[in-house]
Amino acid sequence: MYYIIRPGDSLHSIANKYGTTISKLMALNPQISNPHHIHPGERIRVSYGNQWGSEYARRSKSSSKWSDKHHHR
């Protein structure tokens, strides 16, 4: 999965959003030589195949469980 950098984004904020680390984002994006210099409009990889950050996956699962419990009575 890819993410398009927006004004005000940082690798730290993107990592938090996707439940990963700056180090993992850097590993997925060898084109980024300095994590403090990213630019709006750049496309970066935030996952590899179906691999998501653990927190993102946990939130998605808990959201769907909540939805299942409250919408299917």
C-alpha positions in Angstrom: 0.0 0.0 0.0 1.2 3.5 -0.8 0.6 6.8 0.9 0.9 10.3 -0.7 2.7 12.7 1.6 0.6 15.8 2.5 1.7 19.2 3.8 2.5 18.9 7.5 3.2 15.1 7.4 6.3 13.6 8.9 7.5 10.1 8.9 6.8 10.0 12.6 3.1 10.9 12.0 2.8 8.5 9.1 4.3 5.7 11.2 1.9 6.4 14.0 -1.1 6.4 11.6 -0.1 3.0 10.2 1.1 1.5 13.5 4.7 1.0 12.3 8.0 2.7 12.9 10.1 5.2 11.1 12.8 2.5 10.7 10.3 0.2 8.9 9.1 3.0 6.7 12.8 3.8 5.8 13.4 0.2 5.0 10.4 0.1 2.7 11.4 3.4 1.0 15.2 3.3 0.2 14.7 6.5 -1.9 14.3 8.4 1.4 17.8 9.3 2.5 16.9 11.7 5.3 13.7 11.0 7.3 13.4 14.7 8.1 13.2 15.7 4.4 10.0 14.4 2.8 7.9 16.5 0.5 4.2 16.8 -0.2 3.2 14.8 -3.2 5.8 12.1 -2.7 4.5 8.6 -2.8 5.9 6.2 -0.2 5.2 2.6 0.6 3.5 2.1 4.0 3.0 -1.7 3.8 4.5 -4.6 1.9 1.9 -6.8 0.2 -0.7 -7.5 2.8 1.6 -6.7 5.7 0.2 -3.8 7.9 1.6 -2.3 11.0 0.4 -4.2 14.0 -1.5 -1.4 15.6 -3.3 -0.6 12.3 -4.3 -4.3 12.0 -5.4 -4.5 15.6 -7.6 -1.3 15.2 -9.1 -2.7 12.0 -10.0 -6.0 13.6 -11.5 -4.4 16.7 -13.5 -2.0 14.6 -15.0 -4.8 12.6 -15.8 -6.8 15.7 -17.5 -3.8 17.2 -19.4 -3.4 14.0 -20.4 -7.1 13.9 -21.7 -7.0 17.5 -23.7 -3.8 17.1 -25.1 -4.1 13.6 -26.0 -7.8 13.5 -28.5 -8.4 16.3 
